[in-house]
Amino acid sequence: MFYYPSVLPYFCPAIRNPQSAIRNHLNLPFFIARRIAFSGGKNFSRIIIRIAIVAVALSVAVMIAATALIAGFKSEISRKIFEFWGHIHISDTAYSLSFEPAPIEREQDFYPSLDTLRGVYYKEPQTILGFETGREVEIHTYGGVRHIQVFAHKPGIIRTKTAMEGIILKGIGKDFDWSNLTPYLLEGQPIALGDTVSRDIIISRQTADRLQVGVGDRFIVHFVKAGEQLRRRFQVCGIYKTGLEEYDRKFAICDIRQTQELLGWTENEVAGFEIWLDDLRDLDIYNDYIYSEVLPPELLCTSIRSKFPAIFEWLSLQDLNEVVILGLMLAVAIVNMITALLVLVLERTTMIGVLKALGETNRRIRRIFLYYAAVITLTGMFWGNLLGLGFCFLQDKFRFIQLNEADYYLSYAPVKINWLAVAGVNTGTLAVTLLFLILPSLLVSKIAPVKAIQFK
């Protein structure tokens, strides 16, 4: 018998390039999965696969839309509340008991320098996977103090020829940040705060409709001071609408010198200070820090969360709704993918038997179907992202989903796309789906090669 070593590699590629042969062998599950995934056969499994793709696409689309809608809803409601009231209030300790508290001095060590505070460090318990380690770590706040301004309140009664309306005048000074109110100013213009006391007033659309007045109209507001009745004439210079009925129904905005005069205060006396923060996540930290480190003992520091707890509890409930929606949609995708994988395994029983007869292991054969399931899931995620993000962009532009503003505080459903949340939805869907598909893929190990090859 003759042996020619120079000729053998041409007839045996594995000997000519052993590394390539090993690499191809290791990629055999992916190669087979790709071939059967993109084969054009028409059979029952094709229908099941398409149903699975549609289910994954709809689930991802609903999850993306739900996260964007809930984030937009919470952002808009919070913005309306904070832009009107501020994040933190500094006032006399009696302010929480009456709308006519004892005055406090405008000239304070923290005013107006507090808005130069860019951040603080604080300590909190270290946690790993939700469990406290017993150690404390030092953390810096997300932002600082954005703005601080003075305010003063005085209740009164607006009287016109046709109606009467209770109102609370909110006096503002030259330090008022008009950028907070301008987005809600429907008609007219801001109050011109000059050297003389302004008679201008900004009322809500709700108040203007009940009193049947508009920009340029005048009316008289009646006040009570020390048992005596006082009257002041105001002229409407603007009409606002926030959509928050409890604010719009009660408050009107005027020159703070008007309220100071009605309260019998000097220009250096105010009811308190309103503070805006750069980041809402720092609310409790700054409230504690300002109260303990900045304020004198006779002043009180209160966060907006403690003033209106019902609204914040309602907003927190949206987080639970988001978790429920994401869980349901993920369950739909998982159930459909498990069904599709079982059908694929049963349909490819003969192929499994042949591969086992050729020496393939159960583990490598399972990888074929997991790769196949990953292709189906990724295809569904692609269309789901297209549908979900497309819906968000269309809703943001055309606002075709309208809401009852009296019930939801908004006239339309706002959207706020958080790209980190979108990435989390996609990554979580792929990881959790493939994790749950490991169990049905174990069916491969139950298939005997002899019976599988004879399977019809």
Secondary structure per residue as TSV (DSSP state, phi and psi in degrees):
chain	resnum	aa	ss	phi	psi
A	1	M	-	360.0	132.0
A	2	F	-	-104.3	147.5
A	3	Y	-	-132.2	123.9
A	4	Y	-	-114.9	97.8
A	5	P	T	-64.9	-25.7
A	6	S	T	-74.4	-20.4
A	7	V	T	-92.8	-29.1
A	8	L	H	-57.5	-41.8
A	9	P	H	-60.7	-28.5
A	10	Y	H	-71.4	-28.7
A	11	F	H	-91.8	-12.2
A	12	C	-	-131.8	94.7
A	13	P	H	-59.4	-30.0
A	14	A	H	-62.9	-32.7
A	15	I	H	-79.0	-36.7
A	16	R	H	-64.5	-40.6
A	17	N	-	-139.0	77.4
A	18	P	H	-63.4	-34.5
A	19	Q	H	-65.2	-40.4
A	20	S	H	-65.7	-38.1
A	21	A	H	-64.7	-40.3
A	22	I	H	-67.4	-40.8
A	23	R	H	-64.4	-43.3
A	24	N	H	-63.2	-37.9
A	25	H	H	-65.3	-40.6
A	26	L	H	-67.9	-28.7
A	27	N	T	-91.9	9.2
A	28	L	H	-59.4	-42.2
A	29	P	H	-59.7	-41.4
A	30	F	H	-68.9	-37.8
A	31	F	H	-62.6	-45.3
A	32	I	H	-67.7	-42.0
A	33	A	H	-60.4	-40.1
A	34	R	H	-68.0	-38.1
A	35	R	H	-67.8	-44.5
A	36	I	H	-76.3	-24.2
A	37	A	H	-71.5	-35.8
A	38	F	S	-107.1	15.0
A	39	S	-	-72.5	148.2
A	40	G	-	-97.5	22.2
A	41	G	-	-67.0	150.8
A	42	K	-	-108.6	106.6
A	43	N	S	-149.5	-177.1
A	44	F	H	-64.2	-35.2
A	45	S	H	-63.9	-29.9
A	46	R	H	-60.7	-40.4
A	47	I	H	-65.5	-43.5
A	48	I	H	-62.7	-41.5
A	49	I	H	-62.7	-43.4
A	50	R	H	-64.4	-38.7
A	51	I	H	-62.9	-41.3
A	52	A	H	-64.1	-41.5
A	53	I	H	-62.9	-43.9
A	54	V	H	-63.1	-41.0
A	55	A	H	-64.3	-44.1
A	56	V	H	-64.5	-42.3
A	57	A	H	-61.9	-45.7
A	58	L	H	-66.0	-39.6
A	59	S	H	-63.1	-46.7
A	60	V	H	-65.0	-41.5
A	61	A	H	-61.6	-44.2
A	62	V	H	-66.0	-40.1
A	63	M	H	-64.4	-43.4
A	64	I	H	-65.1	-44.8
A	65	A	H	-63.8	-40.4
A	66	A	H	-64.6	-45.5
A	67	T	H	-63.5	-39.5
A	68	A	H	-68.9	-41.1
A	69	L	H	-67.7	-44.4
A	70	I	H	-67.0	-41.4
A	71	A	H	-63.9	-41.7
A	72	G	H	-65.7	-40.4
A	73	F	H	-63.6	-48.1
A	74	K	H	-64.5	-39.2
A	75	S	H	-65.3	-43.6
A	76	E	H	-68.9	-43.1
A	77	I	H	-63.7	-45.2
A	78	S	H	-63.1	-40.1
A	79	R	H	-63.6	-40.0
A	80	K	H	-63.8	-44.0
A	81	I	H	-65.6	-47.5
A	82	F	H	-73.7	-35.5
A	83	E	H	-68.6	-24.3
A	84	F	H	-88.7	-36.2
A	85	W	H	-109.8	-27.5
A	86	G	-	90.4	169.0
A	87	H	S	-85.7	-39.1
A	88	I	E	-134.0	139.0
A	89	H	E	-113.2	134.2
A	90	I	E	-111.6	125.7
A	91	S	E	-153.9	177.7
A	92	D	E	-68.9	153.5
A	93	T	T	-63.0	-19.4
A	94	A	T	-88.3	-2.2
A	95	Y	G	-65.7	-31.7
A	96	S	G	-71.1	-12.6
A	97	L	G	-101.2	-14.6
A	98	S	-	-155.6	153.2
A	99	F	S	-85.7	2.5
A	100	E	S	-126.6	72.7
A	101	P	-	-80.6	173.3
A	102	A	-	-67.8	139.2
A	103	P	-	-70.6	156.3
A	104	I	E	-124.0	156.2
A	105	E	E	-72.0	137.5
A	106	R	S	-67.3	-38.0
A	107	E	-	-77.7	102.3
A	108	Q	-	-126.4	157.9
A	109	D	T	-63.0	-28.8
A	110	F	T	-91.8	-6.6
A	111	Y	T	-113.5	129.2
A	112	P	T	-96.8	18.3
A	113	S	G	-70.4	-12.1
A	114	L	G	-63.5	-27.4
A	115	D	G	-74.4	0.3
A	116	T	G	-91.4	-2.7
A	117	L	-	-73.5	115.0
A	118	R	-	-95.5	-10.1
A	119	G	-	162.9	160.9
A	120	V	-	-136.5	156.0
A	121	Y	E	-100.4	142.6
A	122	Y	E	-145.5	163.3
A	123	K	E	-112.3	143.6
A	124	E	E	-147.5	157.2
A	125	P	E	-61.3	138.4
A	126	Q	E	-77.5	134.3
A	127	T	E	-125.8	142.8
A	128	I	E	-128.1	117.3
A	129	L	T	56.3	36.4
A	130	G	T	86.1	-0.9
A	131	F	E	-110.7	135.3
A	132	E	E	-75.0	138.2
A	133	T	E	-92.8	-8.2
A	134	G	E	89.4	-2.4
A	135	R	E	-106.9	160.3
A	136	E	E	-114.4	143.1
A	137	V	E	-121.2	149.4
A	138	E	E	-92.6	128.0
A	139	I	E	-126.4	144.9
A	140	H	E	-99.8	144.3
A	141	T	-	-64.7	159.2
A	142	Y	S	-70.8	-29.1
A	143	G	-	-154.7	-164.1
A	144	G	-	-124.7	-157.9
A	145	V	E	-89.5	124.1
A	146	R	E	-87.0	-39.9
A	147	H	E	-160.2	150.7
A	148	I	E	-138.5	138.4
A	149	Q	E	-148.9	161.1
A	150	V	E	-93.8	161.6
A	151	F	E	-155.1	163.7
A	152	A	E	-154.4	142.0
A	153	H	E	-116.8	146.6
A	154	K	E	-149.7	117.8
A	155	P	E	-76.4	150.2
A	156	G	E	-160.1	-176.0
A	157	I	E	-128.6	122.8
A	158	I	E	-85.1	133.2
A	159	R	E	-129.8	126.8
A	160	T	-	-120.1	-174.9
A	161	K	S	-68.8	-23.3
A	162	T	S	-116.5	-12.8
A	163	A	-	-156.4	166.1
A	164	M	E	-132.0	144.8
A	165	E	E	-148.3	126.9
A	166	G	E	-72.8	142.9
A	167	I	E	-149.4	156.2
A	168	I	E	-119.3	116.9
A	169	L	E	-79.4	125.9
A	170	K	E	-103.5	108.8
A	171	G	E	-82.1	132.6
A	172	I	E	-122.8	155.1
A	173	G	-	-110.6	-170.7
A	174	K	T	-68.4	-15.6
A	175	D	T	-86.0	4.0
A	176	F	-	-66.0	134.1
A	177	D	-	-89.2	100.3
A	178	W	G	-71.3	-16.6
A	179	S	G	-64.5	-21.4
A	180	N	G	-74.4	-33.0
A	181	L	T	-97.9	-25.6
A	182	T	G	-53.9	-40.6
A	183	P	G	-60.9	-20.0
A	184	Y	G	-106.5	3.9
A	185	L	E	-83.6	103.8
A	186	L	E	-77.5	-40.5
A	187	E	E	-137.2	156.9
A	188	G	E	81.3	-153.3
A	189	Q	-	-146.8	166.6
A	190	P	-	-64.3	163.5
A	191	I	-	-72.8	130.8
A	192	A	-	-82.2	105.9
A	193	L	-	-97.4	97.0
A	194	G	-	-106.3	-152.9
A	195	D	S	-75.4	-27.8
A	196	T	S	-97.2	157.3
A	197	V	-	-69.0	127.9
A	198	S	-	-84.4	142.5
A	199	R	-	-98.0	5.0
A	200	D	E	-75.3	153.6
A	201	I	E	-145.5	145.2
A	202	I	E	-113.1	122.3
A	203	I	E	-115.6	166.7
A	204	S	E	-82.7	161.5
A	205	R	H	-61.5	-37.2
A	206	Q	H	-63.2	-45.0
A	207	T	H	-66.5	-41.2
A	208	A	H	-63.0	-38.6
A	209	D	H	-68.9	-40.4
A	210	R	H	-69.2	-36.0
A	211	L	H	-87.0	-10.3
A	212	Q	T	57.9	50.9
A	213	V	-	-127.1	163.3
A	214	G	-	-140.6	-174.0
A	215	V	T	-61.9	130.6
A	216	G	T	97.7	-17.3
A	217	D	-	-76.9	157.8
A	218	R	E	-120.8	152.4
A	219	F	E	-153.4	169.9
A	220	I	E	-109.7	136.0
A	221	V	E	-110.6	129.0
A	222	H	E	-99.3	137.0
A	223	F	E	-129.7	160.9
A	224	V	E	-119.0	127.9
A	225	K	E	-138.8	117.0
A	226	A	T	53.9	41.1
A	227	G	T	80.3	-0.3
A	228	E	E	-108.8	151.5
A	229	Q	E	-95.2	130.0
A	230	L	E	-117.0	152.4
A	231	R	E	-131.5	141.3
A	232	R	E	-137.2	137.4
A	233	R	E	-95.7	130.3
A	234	F	E	-122.9	156.4
A	235	Q	E	-120.4	130.3
A	236	V	E	-71.0	119.2
A	237	C	E	-107.4	-12.2
A	238	G	E	-163.7	157.4
A	239	I	E	-129.9	127.0
A	240	Y	E	-115.6	164.4
A	241	K	-	-152.7	114.1
A	242	T	-	-94.8	-21.7
A	243	G	S	89.9	-9.9
A	244	L	-	-90.3	102.7
A	245	E	H	-59.1	-39.5
A	246	E	H	-68.1	-25.6
A	247	Y	H	-80.8	-49.8
A	248	D	H	-61.8	-33.2
A	249	R	T	-73.0	-27.3
A	250	K	T	-103.2	-37.4
A	251	F	E	-105.9	142.0
A	252	A	E	-130.2	154.9
A	253	I	E	-114.4	133.8
A	254	C	E	-146.6	179.2
A	255	D	E	-65.7	132.7
A	256	I	H	-63.4	-24.2
A	257	R	H	-68.2	-25.5
A	258	Q	H	-65.9	-49.0
A	259	T	H	-67.6	-35.6
A	260	Q	H	-63.1	-40.8
A	261	E	H	-65.6	-42.2
A	262	L	H	-67.7	-32.0
A	263	L	H	-83.9	-9.3
A	264	G	T	78.1	28.8
A	265	W	-	-102.0	162.8
A	266	T	-	-85.5	170.7
A	267	E	T	-68.2	-15.4
A	268	N	T	-91.6	0.8
A	269	E	E	-109.4	132.9
A	270	V	E	-135.8	167.5
A	271	A	S	-81.0	-27.9
A	272	G	E	170.4	-168.4
A	273	F	E	-128.4	141.4
A	274	E	E	-108.5	135.7
A	275	I	E	-121.6	134.9
A	276	W	E	-111.9	138.1
A	277	L	E	-105.8	160.3
A	278	D	S	-72.6	-34.3
A	279	D	-	-138.0	127.7
A	280	L	G	-63.8	-25.6
A	281	R	G	-64.2	-17.7
A	282	D	G	-91.7	7.5
A	283	L	H	-56.5	-55.2
A	284	D	H	-66.8	-35.3
A	285	I	H	-64.5	-48.3
A	286	Y	H	-70.2	-33.5
A	287	N	H	-61.7	-43.8
A	288	D	H	-69.5	-40.4
A	289	Y	H	-65.6	-46.4
A	290	I	I	-64.8	-40.7
A	291	Y	I	-65.7	-41.4
A	292	S	I	-89.9	-28.7
A	293	E	I	-110.8	-20.5
A	294	V	I	-111.8	-45.4
A	295	L	S	-78.9	148.4
A	296	P	-	-72.7	164.4
A	297	P	T	-61.3	-26.6
A	298	E	T	-84.0	-2.3
A	299	L	E	-107.9	152.6
A	300	L	E	-116.1	141.2
A	301	C	E	-117.4	122.3
A	302	T	E	-131.0	132.6
A	303	S	E	-85.5	157.2
A	304	I	H	-65.8	-24.8
A	305	R	H	-65.9	-36.1
A	306	S	H	-78.2	-21.3
A	307	K	H	-78.3	-37.1
A	308	F	S	-128.8	66.2
A	309	P	H	-65.4	-30.7
A	310	A	H	-62.9	-41.5
A	311	I	H	-65.7	-40.9
A	312	F	H	-71.1	-33.7
A	313	E	H	-65.8	-37.9
A	314	W	H	-64.7	-40.8
A	315	L	H	-67.3	-36.8
A	316	S	H	-65.5	-29.8
A	317	L	H	-63.7	-26.6
A	318	Q	H	-65.2	-28.8
A	319	D	H	-64.0	-39.5
A	320	L	H	-65.8	-41.3
A	321	N	H	-60.2	-39.7
A	322	E	H	-64.0	-43.9
A	323	V	H	-62.5	-42.2
A	324	V	H	-63.0	-44.4
A	325	I	H	-63.9	-45.6
A	326	L	H	-62.8	-40.7
A	327	G	H	-64.1	-43.9
A	328	L	H	-64.5	-45.2
A	329	M	H	-66.9	-36.7
A	330	L	H	-67.9	-37.1
A	331	A	H	-63.9	-40.0
A	332	V	H	-61.0	-45.3
A	333	A	H	-63.7	-41.7
A	334	I	H	-66.0	-45.6
A	335	V	H	-61.0	-44.0
A	336	N	H	-66.5	-37.7
A	337	M	H	-70.5	-36.7
A	338	I	H	-62.9	-43.5
A	339	T	H	-60.9	-44.8
A	340	A	H	-63.2	-41.7
A	341	L	H	-66.0	-40.0
A	342	L	H	-61.9	-41.8
A	343	V	H	-63.5	-41.3
A	344	L	H	-64.4	-41.6
A	345	V	H	-64.3	-44.7
A	346	L	H	-65.9	-37.4
A	347	E	H	-69.3	-32.7
A	348	R	T	-99.0	29.2
A	349	T	H	-60.7	-43.2
A	350	T	H	-61.7	-43.6
A	351	M	H	-61.9	-38.8
A	352	I	H	-63.7	-43.8
A	353	G	H	-62.0	-42.2
A	354	V	H	-62.8	-45.1
A	355	L	H	-63.3	-39.0
A	356	K	H	-66.4	-38.2
A	357	A	H	-65.0	-29.3
A	358	L	T	-84.7	-0.4
A	359	G	T	104.7	3.8
A	360	E	-	-71.4	145.6
A	361	T	-	-86.8	160.0
A	362	N	H	-60.0	-37.7
A	363	R	H	-62.2	-44.0
A	364	R	H	-70.5	-34.0
A	365	I	H	-68.6	-38.2
A	366	R	H	-61.5	-35.3
A	367	R	H	-63.2	-31.6
A	368	I	H	-58.7	-46.6
A	369	F	H	-76.5	-30.1
A	370	L	H	-68.8	-38.3
A	371	Y	H	-62.2	-42.6
A	372	Y	H	-61.3	-44.1
A	373	A	H	-64.9	-35.3
A	374	A	H	-64.6	-38.5
A	375	V	H	-62.4	-44.5
A	376	I	H	-63.7	-45.0
A	377	T	H	-63.8	-43.6
A	378	L	H	-65.2	-37.3
A	379	T	H	-63.2	-45.0
A	380	G	H	-64.6	-37.9
A	381	M	H	-65.6	-36.4
A	382	F	H	-60.6	-50.2
A	383	W	H	-68.9	-32.9
A	384	G	H	-65.2	-42.3
A	385	N	H	-63.9	-39.3
A	386	L	H	-63.0	-44.7
A	387	L	H	-68.8	-47.0
A	388	G	H	-64.3	-49.0
A	389	L	H	-69.1	-35.4
A	390	G	H	-62.5	-42.4
A	391	F	H	-61.0	-43.1
A	392	C	H	-63.2	-44.0
A	393	F	H	-65.7	-40.5
A	394	L	H	-66.7	-41.8
A	395	Q	H	-65.2	-38.6
A	396	D	H	-67.1	-31.8
A	397	K	H	-87.1	-44.8
A	398	F	H	-104.2	-19.0
A	399	R	-	52.3	51.2
A	400	F	-	-78.5	-14.9
A	401	I	S	-94.1	107.6
A	402	Q	B	-98.4	151.8
A	403	L	-	-125.9	159.5
A	404	N	-	-81.5	110.4
A	405	E	H	-63.8	-29.4
A	406	A	H	-66.0	-30.2
A	407	D	H	-95.2	-36.8
A	408	Y	H	-109.4	-0.1
A	409	Y	S	68.1	-0.7
A	410	L	-	-134.2	148.0
A	411	S	S	-89.9	-9.7
A	412	Y	B	-149.7	165.6
A	413	A	-	-86.8	109.0
A	414	P	-	-79.7	154.9
A	415	V	-	-127.0	144.2
A	416	K	-	-140.1	105.6
A	417	I	-	-79.8	118.9
A	418	N	-	-103.4	106.9
A	419	W	H	-65.1	-28.0
A	420	L	H	-67.1	-38.7
A	421	A	H	-67.7	-37.7
A	422	V	H	-62.8	-44.1
A	423	A	H	-63.6	-38.2
A	424	G	H	-65.0	-39.7
A	425	V	H	-62.2	-44.3
A	426	N	H	-68.6	-46.1
A	427	T	H	-64.7	-44.3
A	428	G	H	-64.5	-40.5
A	429	T	H	-61.8	-46.6
A	430	L	H	-65.2	-45.6
A	431	A	H	-67.3	-48.0
A	432	V	H	-67.6	-40.2
A	433	T	H	-61.7	-48.3
A	434	L	H	-66.3	-32.7
A	435	L	H	-64.1	-42.6
A	436	F	H	-72.9	-19.2
A	437	L	H	-82.5	-8.7
A	438	I	H	-63.6	-38.4
A	439	L	H	-63.5	-52.2
A	440	P	H	-66.0	-23.8
A	441	S	H	-69.6	-17.1
A	442	L	G	-67.6	-12.0
A	443	L	G	-60.8	-23.4
A	444	V	G	-59.4	-40.2
A	445	S	G	-67.8	-16.3
A	446	K	G	-85.8	-7.4
A	447	I	-	-90.7	122.9
A	448	A	-	-85.0	135.5
A	449	P	H	-57.8	-44.5
A	450	V	H	-62.6	-47.7
A	451	K	H	-69.5	-32.2
A	452	A	H	-68.1	-39.4
A	453	I	H	-67.1	-31.2
A	454	Q	T	-84.9	-4.9
A	455	F	-	-68.9	132.3
A	456	K	-	-115.0	360.0
